[in-house]
């Protein structure tokens, strides 16, 4: 590249050398600029990677905390299921089935809580227990009437003030007979995990009132 040419003068050689020097200087400047750009890009890439790592660590910590909360809620709900079912020896809680369509744990927990709440709410007594409810009313009326008969007999036996007060008390007890039938009816409802709604109450009171009226008529 620097071989002398015989046809060129010394000034031409200097000009050529100056041109080559300027070209080398430009190429060197371009190389420095490229290097600086590459370093800046590498620094930006490292900074971006560090930021992504930081965000990933924060997401990992949040995911672990949510997992702990979800596990605690699942254990609590499963304990309620075991308590309501009365089964102590029960395996651990089931895991969501693959392809269930719901991946949000809060959504799944919400559905489980709603289902558990609906299962825990007492229902209505079916109409098939109406004969038992009527029997409760009859039994309460008969028991109250028997207590009234006993109270009147005591009044007659002891005489005096008791002969006046006990018949009145006997009448009050007899009239309360239909209400006494609500006690076994409530026990029946509790065993069936149901509420004693107006319909069962009316059945008990109706049967008790009818029985009381018949006993009073027959007892005269």
Secondary structure as UniProt FT lines:
FT   TURN            6..7
FT   HELIX           10..85
FT   TURN            98..99
FT   HELIX           105..120
FT   STRAND          123..124
FT   HELIX           127..129
FT   HELIX           130..158
FT   HELIX           161..175
FT   HELIX           177..191
FT   TURN            192..193
FT   STRAND          194..195
FT   HELIX           198..219
//
